[in-house]
Amino acid sequence: MAKVEGNKENWHGHVTCLSVAPEFRRQGVSRLLMNEFEKISEIKNSWFCDLFVRVSNKIAFDMYTKFGYTVYRRVLDYYTGENDEDAFDMRKAMPRDVEKKSIIPLPHPVTADELD
């Protein structure tokens, strides 16, 4: 599930959720879905694409890194519940962002209420 949102230099594609059934994992399905999402984000003239991933989710983190996403910032206690956990806000610049300003990492973590 994904959408395009924001305004001005924050106009971007956002992946809300990506889930692939276990029997179809490691077959390129995630890459196919992300490619289509990124194409649509580019058509919609987005500056970047982003997603949030649990800091502990090494498999997802490594997959998104392989897809060209980098950590933009760490969001403290983004996931709440029985075990609160930080998230990485990962981004990938779209062609519109020639100077790649949208993916320059923040030097400090933020809280969820500081998200724009």
N, CA, C and O atoms as a GROMACS GRO file, in nm:
protein
  464
    1MET      N    1   0.085  -0.115   0.000
    1MET     CA    2   0.000   0.000   0.000
    1MET      C    3   0.091   0.123   0.000
    1MET      O    4   0.185   0.131   0.079
    2ALA      N    5   0.062   0.217  -0.087
    2ALA     CA    6   0.146   0.336  -0.099
    2ALA      C    7   0.062   0.453  -0.147
    2ALA      O    8  -0.051   0.437  -0.192
    3LYS      N    9   0.121   0.572  -0.134
    3LYS     CA   10   0.050   0.693  -0.175
    3LYS      C   11   0.152   0.801  -0.207
    3LYS      O   12   0.270   0.787  -0.175
    4VAL      N   13   0.105   0.907  -0.270
    4VAL     CA   14   0.187   1.026  -0.292
    4VAL      C   15   0.125   1.135  -0.206
    4VAL      O   16   0.004   1.155  -0.208
    5GLU      N   17   0.210   1.206  -0.131
    5GLU     CA   18   0.159   1.304  -0.035
    5GLU      C   19   0.261   1.416  -0.014
    5GLU      O   20   0.371   1.412  -0.068
    6GLY      N   21   0.221   1.515   0.065
    6GLY     CA   22   0.310   1.626   0.100
    6GLY      C   23   0.284   1.748   0.015
    6GLY      O   24   0.184   1.756  -0.057
    7ASN      N   25   0.376   1.842   0.023
    7ASN     CA   26   0.367   1.963  -0.059
    7ASN      C   27   0.507   2.022  -0.079
    7ASN      O   28   0.599   1.996  -0.002
    8LYS      N   29   0.520   2.101  -0.182
    8LYS     CA   30   0.645   2.166  -0.220
    8LYS      C   31   0.760   2.065  -0.222
    8LYS      O   32   0.748   1.961  -0.287
    9GLU      N   33   0.872   2.093  -0.153
    9GLU     CA   34   0.987   2.003  -0.156
    9GLU      C   35   0.964   1.875  -0.076
    9GLU      O   36   1.049   1.786  -0.075
   10ASN      N   37   0.849   1.866  -0.011
   10ASN     CA   38   0.815   1.746   0.064
   10ASN      C   39   0.715   1.658  -0.012
   10ASN      O   40   0.663   1.562   0.044
   11TRP      N   41   0.687   1.690  -0.138
   11TRP     CA   42   0.598   1.609  -0.222
   11TRP      C   43   0.670   1.478  -0.250
   11TRP      O   44   0.777   1.477  -0.312
   12HIS      N   45   0.613   1.366  -0.203
   12HIS     CA   46   0.686   1.240  -0.211
   12HIS      C   47   0.592   1.119  -0.215
   12HIS      O   48   0.474   1.128  -0.180
   13GLY      N   49   0.648   1.009  -0.258
   13GLY     CA   50   0.579   0.882  -0.251
   13GLY      C   51   0.609   0.818  -0.117
   13GLY      O   52   0.723   0.821  -0.070
   14HIS      N   53   0.508   0.760  -0.056
   14HIS     CA   54   0.526   0.697   0.075
   14HIS      C   55   0.472   0.554   0.075
   14HIS      O   56   0.355   0.532   0.042
   15VAL      N   57   0.556   0.459   0.112
   15VAL     CA   58   0.514   0.320   0.125
   15VAL      C   59   0.459   0.303   0.266
   15VAL      O   60   0.533   0.315   0.364
   16THR      N   61   0.331   0.275   0.276
   16THR     CA   62   0.268   0.254   0.405
   16THR      C   63   0.291   0.111   0.452
   16THR      O   64   0.314   0.086   0.571
   17CYS      N   65   0.284   0.017   0.359
   17CYS     CA   66   0.298  -0.124   0.395
   17CYS      C   67   0.338  -0.204   0.271
   17CYS      O   68   0.283  -0.182   0.162
   18LEU      N   69   0.432  -0.295   0.288
   18LEU     CA   70   0.468  -0.389   0.182
   18LEU      C   71   0.474  -0.527   0.245
   18LEU      O   72   0.554  -0.552   0.335
   19SER      N   73   0.388  -0.615   0.199
   19SER     CA   74   0.382  -0.749   0.256
   19SER      C   75   0.371  -0.851   0.142
   19SER      O   76   0.290  -0.836   0.050
   20VAL      N   77   0.454  -0.954   0.150
   20VAL     CA   78   0.453  -1.061   0.050
   20VAL      C   79   0.435  -1.193   0.125
   20VAL      O   80   0.504  -1.220   0.223
   21ALA      N   81   0.342  -1.275   0.079
   21ALA     CA   82   0.317  -1.405   0.142
   21ALA      C   83   0.446  -1.487   0.145
   21ALA      O   84   0.525  -1.483   0.051
   22PRO      N   85   0.468  -1.562   0.253
   22PRO     CA   86   0.593  -1.637   0.269
   22PRO      C   87   0.629  -1.724   0.148
   22PRO      O   88   0.746  -1.733   0.112
   23GLU      N   89   0.532  -1.788   0.087
   23GLU     CA   90   0.563  -1.877  -0.026
   23GLU      C   91   0.607  -1.802  -0.152
   23GLU      O   92   0.655  -1.864  -0.247
   24PHE      N   93   0.592  -1.668  -0.153
   24PHE     CA   94   0.633  -1.590  -0.270
   24PHE      C   95   0.754  -1.500  -0.241
   24PHE      O   96   0.796  -1.422  -0.327
   25ARG      N   97   0.810  -1.512  -0.121
   25ARG     CA   98   0.927  -1.431  -0.086
   25ARG      C   99   1.051  -1.482  -0.158
   25ARG      O  100   1.059  -1.598  -0.197
   26ARG      N  101   1.146  -1.391  -0.173
   26ARG     CA  102   1.276  -1.420  -0.237
   26ARG      C  103   1.260  -1.461  -0.384
   26ARG      O  104   1.340  -1.537  -0.438
   27GLN      N  105   1.154  -1.407  -0.447
   27GLN     CA  106   1.130  -1.433  -0.589
   27GLN      C  107   1.121  -1.303  -0.670
   27GLN      O  108   1.084  -1.305  -0.787
   28GLY      N  109   1.155  -1.191  -0.606
   28GLY     CA  110   1.153  -1.064  -0.677
   28GLY      C  111   1.021  -0.988  -0.671
   28GLY      O  112   1.006  -0.886  -0.737
   29VAL      N  113   0.925  -1.037  -0.594
   29VAL     CA  114   0.794  -0.972  -0.587
   29VAL      C  115   0.806  -0.833  -0.524
   29VAL      O  116   0.748  -0.737  -0.575
   30SER      N  117   0.881  -0.822  -0.416
   30SER     CA  118   0.899  -0.691  -0.351
   30SER      C  119   0.966  -0.592  -0.446
   30SER      O  120   0.925  -0.476  -0.454
   31ARG      N  121   1.066  -0.637  -0.517
   31ARG     CA  122   1.136  -0.549  -0.612
   31ARG      C  123   1.040  -0.504  -0.721
   31ARG      O  124   1.041  -0.386  -0.758
   32LEU      N  125   0.957  -0.593  -0.772
   32LEU     CA  126   0.859  -0.559  -0.874
   32LEU      C  127   0.760  -0.455  -0.823
   32LEU      O  128   0.732  -0.357  -0.892
   33LEU      N  129   0.707  -0.476  -0.702
   33LEU     CA  130   0.612  -0.381  -0.644
   33LEU      C  131   0.677  -0.245  -0.620
   33LEU      O  132   0.617  -0.141  -0.648
   34MET      N  133   0.800  -0.245  -0.567
   34MET     CA  134   0.870  -0.118  -0.542
   34MET      C  135   0.901  -0.046  -0.673
   34MET      O  136   0.891   0.077  -0.680
   35ASN      N  137   0.940  -0.120  -0.776
   35ASN     CA  138   0.965  -0.056  -0.907
   35ASN      C  139   0.841   0.016  -0.957
   35ASN      O  140   0.849   0.129  -1.005
   36GLU      N  141   0.726  -0.050  -0.947
   36GLU     CA  142   0.601   0.012  -0.994
   36GLU      C  143   0.566   0.135  -0.911
   36GLU      O  144   0.526   0.238  -0.965
   37PHE      N  145   0.582   0.124  -0.780
   37PHE     CA  146   0.557   0.237  -0.692
   37PHE      C  147   0.648   0.355  -0.727
   37PHE      O  148   0.602   0.469  -0.734
   38GLU      N  149   0.775   0.327  -0.749
   38GLU     CA  150   0.870   0.434  -0.782
   38GLU      C  151   0.838   0.497  -0.919
   38GLU      O  152   0.854   0.617  -0.936
   39LYS      N  153   0.794   0.417  -1.014
   39LYS     CA  154   0.754   0.471  -1.145
   39LYS      C  155   0.635   0.567  -1.129
   39LYS      O  156   0.635   0.676  -1.186
   40ILE      N  157   0.536   0.526  -1.052
   40ILE     CA  158   0.420   0.612  -1.029
   40ILE      C  159   0.462   0.739  -0.956
   40ILE      O  160   0.416   0.849  -0.990
   41SER      N  161   0.548   0.726  -0.856
   41SER     CA  162   0.596   0.844  -0.783
   41SER      C  163   0.669   0.940  -0.875
   41SER      O  164   0.657   1.061  -0.861
   42GLU      N  165   0.745   0.886  -0.969
   42GLU     CA  166   0.816   0.970  -1.066
   42GLU      C  167   0.716   1.039  -1.159
   42GLU      O  168   0.731   1.158  -1.188
   43ILE      N  169   0.616   0.966  -1.207
   43ILE     CA  170   0.512   1.025  -1.293
   43ILE      C  171   0.441   1.139  -1.220
   43ILE      O  172   0.407   1.241  -1.280
   44LYS      N  173   0.420   1.121  -1.090
   44LYS     CA  174   0.353   1.223  -1.008
   44LYS      C  175   0.449   1.334  -0.965
   44LYS      O  176   0.412   1.421  -0.886
   45ASN      N  177   0.572   1.331  -1.018
   45ASN     CA  178   0.671   1.436  -0.997
   45ASN      C  179   0.717   1.449  -0.851
   45ASN      O  180   0.739   1.559  -0.801
   46SER      N  181   0.731   1.336  -0.784
   46SER     CA  182   0.778   1.334  -0.645
   46SER      C  183   0.926   1.367  -0.637
   46SER      O  184   1.003   1.341  -0.729
   47TRP      N  185   0.964   1.425  -0.525
   47TRP     CA  186   1.105   1.454  -0.498
   47TRP      C  187   1.177   1.329  -0.449
   47TRP      O  188   1.294   1.308  -0.480
   48PHE      N  189   1.106   1.246  -0.371
   48PHE     CA  190   1.167   1.126  -0.314
   48PHE      C  191   1.058   1.027  -0.279
   48PHE      O  192   0.939   1.059  -0.281
   49CYS      N  193   1.100   0.904  -0.248
   49CYS     CA  194   1.012   0.803  -0.192
   49CYS      C  195   1.063   0.770  -0.053
   49CYS      O  196   1.184   0.770  -0.030
   50ASP      N  197   0.972   0.742   0.038
   50ASP     CA  198   1.016   0.704   0.172
   50ASP      C  199   0.932   0.592   0.230
   50ASP      O  200   0.825   0.558   0.179
   51LEU      N  201   0.983   0.536   0.338
   51LEU     CA  202   0.916   0.430   0.412
   51LEU      C  203   0.978   0.424   0.551
   51LEU      O  204   1.087   0.476   0.574
   52PHE      N  205   0.907   0.362   0.642
   52PHE     CA  206   0.957   0.344   0.778
   52PHE      C  207   0.978   0.195   0.801
   52PHE      O  208   0.895   0.113   0.761
   53VAL      N  209   1.087   0.162   0.867
   53VAL     CA  210   1.118   0.022   0.896
   53VAL      C  211   1.169   0.012   1.040
   53VAL      O  212   1.245   0.097   1.086
   54ARG      N  213   1.126  -0.092   1.109
   54ARG     CA  214   1.173  -0.112   1.247
   54ARG      C  215   1.325  -0.126   1.247
   54ARG      O  216   1.383  -0.189   1.159
   55VAL      N  217   1.388  -0.065   1.345
   55VAL     CA  218   1.534  -0.073   1.357
   55VAL      C  219   1.579  -0.219   1.368
   55VAL      O  220   1.686  -0.255   1.319
   56SER      N  221   1.498  -0.303   1.431
   56SER     CA  222   1.534  -0.444   1.449
   56SER      C  223   1.509  -0.532   1.326
   56SER      O  224   1.551  -0.647   1.324
   57ASN      N  225   1.442  -0.478   1.224
   57ASN     CA  226   1.405  -0.559   1.108
   57ASN      C  227   1.518  -0.558   1.004
   57ASN      O  228   1.510  -0.491   0.902
   58LYS      N  229   1.622  -0.634   1.035
   58LYS     CA  230   1.741  -0.637   0.949
   58LYS      C  231   1.711  -0.688   0.808
   58LYS      O  232   1.770  -0.639   0.711
   59ILE      N  233   1.622  -0.784   0.796
   59ILE     CA  234   1.590  -0.838   0.664
   59ILE      C  235   1.529  -0.729   0.576
   59ILE      O  236   1.571  -0.711   0.462
   60ALA      N  237   1.430  -0.656   0.628
   60ALA     CA  238   1.368  -0.549   0.550
   60ALA      C  239   1.468  -0.435   0.526
   60ALA      O  240   1.476  -0.382   0.415
   61PHE      N  241   1.544  -0.400   0.629
   61PHE     CA  242   1.643  -0.293   0.614
   61PHE      C  243   1.742  -0.326   0.502
   61PHE      O  244   1.770  -0.242   0.417
   62ASP      N  245   1.793  -0.447   0.503
   62ASP     CA  246   1.889  -0.488   0.399
   62ASP      C  247   1.824  -0.490   0.261
   62ASP      O  248   1.888  -0.452   0.162
   63MET      N  249   1.699  -0.533   0.252
   63MET     CA  250   1.630  -0.535   0.124
   63MET      C  251   1.614  -0.394   0.068
   63MET      O  252   1.646  -0.368  -0.048
   64TYR      N  253   1.566  -0.301   0.152
   64TYR     CA  254   1.547  -0.164   0.105
   64TYR      C  255   1.680  -0.097   0.071
   64TYR      O  256   1.687  -0.017  -0.022
   65THR      N  257   1.784  -0.129   0.146
   65THR     CA  258   1.918  -0.077   0.114
   65THR      C  259   1.960  -0.126  -0.024
   65THR      O  260   2.014  -0.049  -0.104
   66LYS      N  261   1.935  -0.252  -0.052
   66LYS     CA  262   1.966  -0.309  -0.184
   66LYS      C  263   1.887  -0.239  -0.295
   66LYS      O  264   1.935  -0.229  -0.408
   67PHE      N  265   1.767  -0.190  -0.262
   67PHE     CA  266   1.683  -0.120  -0.358
   67PHE      C  267   1.723   0.027  -0.373
   67PHE      O  268   1.661   0.100  -0.451
   68GLY      N  269   1.825   0.072  -0.299
   68GLY     CA  270   1.875   0.209  -0.314
   68GLY      C  271   1.827   0.308  -0.209
   68GLY      O  272   1.851   0.428  -0.222
   69TYR      N  273   1.760   0.260  -0.105
   69TYR     CA  274   1.712   0.347   0.002
   69TYR      C  275   1.822   0.365   0.107
   69TYR      O  276   1.899   0.273   0.134
   70THR      N  277   1.827   0.484   0.165
   70THR     CA  278   1.923   0.513   0.271
   70THR      C  279   1.849   0.571   0.391
   70THR      O  280   1.737   0.620   0.379
   71VAL      N  281   1.913   0.564   0.507
   71VAL     CA  282   1.851   0.618   0.628
   71VAL      C  283   1.859   0.770   0.624
   71VAL      O  284   1.967   0.828   0.618
   72TYR      N  285   1.742   0.832   0.630
   72TYR     CA  286   1.732   0.978   0.636
   72TYR      C  287   1.735   1.024   0.782
   72TYR      O  288   1.800   1.124   0.816
   73ARG      N  289   1.663   0.950   0.868
   73ARG     CA  290   1.659   0.985   1.009
   73ARG      C  291   1.608   0.866   1.090
   73ARG      O  292   1.546   0.773   1.037
   74ARG      N  293   1.637   0.872   1.218
   74ARG     CA  294   1.585   0.774   1.313
   74ARG      C  295   1.469   0.840   1.388
   74ARG      O  296   1.482   0.953   1.435
   75VAL      N  297   1.356   0.770   1.399
   75VAL     CA  298   1.240   0.823   1.468
   75VAL      C  299   1.223   0.745   1.598
   75VAL      O  300   1.197   0.624   1.597
   76LEU      N  301   1.239   0.815   1.709
   76LEU     CA  302   1.234   0.751   1.841
   76LEU      C  303   1.093   0.702   1.873
   76LEU      O  304   0.995   0.773   1.853
   77ASP      N  305   1.084   0.580   1.923
   77ASP     CA  306   0.957   0.519   1.966
   77ASP      C  307   0.845   0.534   1.863
   77ASP      O  308   0.730   0.559   1.898
   78TYR      N  309   0.879   0.519   1.736
   78TYR     CA  310   0.779   0.530   1.629
   78TYR      C  311   0.675   0.419   1.643
   78TYR      O  312   0.555   0.442   1.627
   79TYR      N  313   0.722   0.298   1.673
   79TYR     CA  314   0.632   0.185   1.693
   79TYR      C  315   0.605   0.173   1.842
   79TYR      O  316   0.698   0.163   1.922
   80THR      N  317   0.477   0.174   1.879
   80THR     CA  318   0.442   0.166   2.021
   80THR      C  319   0.359   0.041   2.046
   80THR      O  320   0.298  -0.015   1.955
   81GLY      N  321   0.357   0.000   2.169
   81GLY     CA  322   0.282  -0.120   2.206
   81GLY      C  323   0.351  -0.189   2.321
   81GLY      O  324   0.405  -0.124   2.411
   82GLU      N  325   0.350  -0.320   2.318
   82GLU     CA  326   0.414  -0.398   2.425
   82GLU      C  327   0.563  -0.365   2.434
   82GLU      O  328   0.619  -0.352   2.543
   83ASN      N  329   0.626  -0.353   2.318
   83ASN     CA  330   0.768  -0.317   2.312
   83ASN      C  331   0.785  -0.199   2.217
   83ASN      O  332   0.783  -0.216   2.095
   84ASP      N  333   0.802  -0.081   2.272
   84ASP     CA  334   0.824   0.036   2.187
   84ASP      C  335   0.955   0.017   2.111
   84ASP      O  336   1.050  -0.044   2.160
   85GLU      N  337   0.957   0.072   1.988
   85GLU     CA  338   1.077   0.056   1.906
   85GLU      C  339   1.093   0.175   1.812
   85GLU      O  340   0.996   0.232   1.763
   86ASP      N  341   1.218   0.210   1.788
   86ASP     CA  342   1.249   0.316   1.694
   86ASP      C  343   1.231   0.266   1.551
   86ASP      O  344   1.229   0.146   1.525
   87ALA      N  345   1.218   0.362   1.460
   87ALA     CA  346   1.211   0.331   1.318
   87ALA      C  347   1.319   0.407   1.244
   87ALA      O  348   1.362   0.514   1.287
   88PHE      N  349   1.362   0.352   1.133
   88PHE     CA  350   1.443   0.425   1.037
   88PHE      C  351   1.349   0.480   0.931
   88PHE      O  352   1.269   0.404   0.875
   89ASP      N  353   1.356   0.608   0.904
   89ASP     CA  354   1.288   0.670   0.790
   89ASP      C  355   1.387   0.658   0.676
   89ASP      O  356   1.489   0.728   0.675
   90MET      N  357   1.358   0.570   0.581
   90MET     CA  358   1.448   0.545   0.469
   90MET      C  359   1.395   0.616   0.345
   90MET      O  360   1.274   0.619   0.320
   91ARG      N  361   1.487   0.674   0.269
   91ARG     CA  362   1.447   0.750   0.150
   91ARG      C  363   1.530   0.714   0.028
   91ARG      O  364   1.643   0.665   0.037
   92LYS      N  365   1.468   0.742  -0.086
   92LYS     CA  366   1.536   0.728  -0.215
   92LYS      C  367   1.498   0.849  -0.299
   92LYS      O  368   1.379   0.875  -0.319
   93ALA      N  369   1.596   0.922  -0.347
   93ALA     CA  370   1.569   1.040  -0.428
   93ALA      C  371   1.513   0.999  -0.564
   93ALA      O  372   1.556   0.899  -0.623
   94MET      N  373   1.418   1.075  -0.613
   94MET     CA  374   1.364   1.056  -0.746
   94MET      C  375   1.440   1.146  -0.843
   94MET      O  376   1.508   1.239  -0.799
   95PRO      N  377   1.430   1.122  -0.974
   95PRO     CA  378   1.505   1.201  -1.072
   95PRO      C  379   1.485   1.352  -1.060
   95PRO      O  380   1.574   1.430  -1.095
   96ARG      N  381   1.368   1.395  -1.012
   96ARG     CA  382   1.342   1.539  -0.998
   96ARG      C  383   1.444   1.604  -0.903
   96ARG      O  384   1.480   1.720  -0.921
   97ASP      N  385   1.488   1.529  -0.803
   97ASP     CA  386   1.582   1.581  -0.704
   97ASP      C  387   1.725   1.557  -0.752
   97ASP      O  388   1.796   1.470  -0.702
   98VAL      N  389   1.765   1.634  -0.849
   98VAL     CA  390   1.896   1.618  -0.912
   98VAL      C  391   2.009   1.630  -0.810
   98VAL      O  392   2.108   1.557  -0.817
   99GLU      N  393   1.995   1.723  -0.716
   99GLU     CA  394   2.100   1.746  -0.617
   99GLU      C  395   2.088   1.652  -0.496
   99GLU      O  396   2.171   1.656  -0.406
  100LYS      N  397   1.984   1.570  -0.495
  100LYS     CA  398   1.961   1.472  -0.388
  100LYS      C  399   1.954   1.536  -0.249
  100LYS      O  400   1.999   1.478  -0.150
  101LYS      N  401   1.897   1.655  -0.243
  101LYS     CA  402   1.881   1.725  -0.116
  101LYS      C  403   1.784   1.653  -0.022
  101LYS      O  404   1.797   1.662   0.100
  102SER      N  405   1.687   1.583  -0.080
  102SER     CA  406   1.583   1.518   0.001
  102SER      C  407   1.634   1.400   0.082
  102SER      O  408   1.564   1.351   0.172
  103ILE      N  409   1.754   1.353   0.052
  103ILE     CA  410   1.804   1.235   0.122
  103ILE      C  411   1.926   1.264   0.209
  103ILE      O  412   1.989   1.171   0.260
  104ILE      N  413   1.960   1.391   0.227
  104ILE     CA  414   2.072   1.425   0.315
  104ILE      C  415   2.031   1.388   0.457
  104ILE      O  416   1.933   1.442   0.509
  105PRO      N  417   2.103   1.296   0.522
  105PRO     CA  418   2.061   1.247   0.654
  105PRO      C  419   2.060   1.357   0.760
  105PRO      O  420   2.145   1.446   0.761
  106LEU      N  421   1.962   1.348   0.849
  106LEU     CA  422   1.959   1.438   0.964
  106LEU      C  423   2.064   1.390   1.064
  106LEU      O  424   2.084   1.269   1.079
  107PRO      N  425   2.131   1.482   1.133
  107PRO     CA  426   2.239   1.442   1.225
  107PRO      C  427   2.191   1.394   1.361
  107PRO      O  428   2.272   1.352   1.444
  108HIS      N  429   2.060   1.399   1.386
  108HIS     CA  430   2.007   1.363   1.517
  108HIS      C  431   1.872   1.294   1.501
  108HIS      O  432   1.802   1.317   1.402
  109PRO      N  433   1.834   1.210   1.597
  109PRO     CA  434   1.702   1.147   1.588
  109PRO      C  435   1.591   1.248   1.615
  109PRO      O  436   1.614   1.355   1.670
  110VAL      N  437   1.469   1.210   1.574
  110VAL     CA  438   1.351   1.293   1.598
  110VAL      C  439   1.246   1.207   1.667
  110VAL      O  440   1.256   1.085   1.672
  111THR      N  441   1.143   1.274   1.720
  111THR     CA  442   1.030   1.203   1.777
  111THR      C  443   0.916   1.200   1.675
  111THR      O  444   0.917   1.276   1.579
  112ALA      N  445   0.821   1.114   1.696
  112ALA     CA  446   0.709   1.100   1.602
  112ALA      C  447   0.631   1.230   1.587
  112ALA      O  448   0.581   1.259   1.478
  113ASP      N  449   0.621   1.310   1.693
  113ASP     CA  450   0.545   1.434   1.682
  113ASP      C  451   0.621   1.543   1.605
  113ASP      O  452   0.566   1.649   1.576
  114GLU      N  453   0.748   1.517   1.572
  114GLU     CA  454   0.826   1.611   1.491
  114GLU      C  455   0.820   1.578   1.342
  114GLU      O  456   0.876   1.652   1.261
  115LEU      N  457   0.754   1.469   1.306
  115LEU     CA  458   0.746   1.430   1.164
  115LEU      C  459   0.659   1.530   1.090
  115LEU      O  460   0.559   1.579   1.142
  116ASP      N  461   0.699   1.559   0.967
  116ASP     CA  462   0.620   1.652   0.884
  116ASP      C  463   0.543   1.576   0.780
  116ASP      O  464   0.470   1.636   0.701
   0.00000   0.00000   0.00000
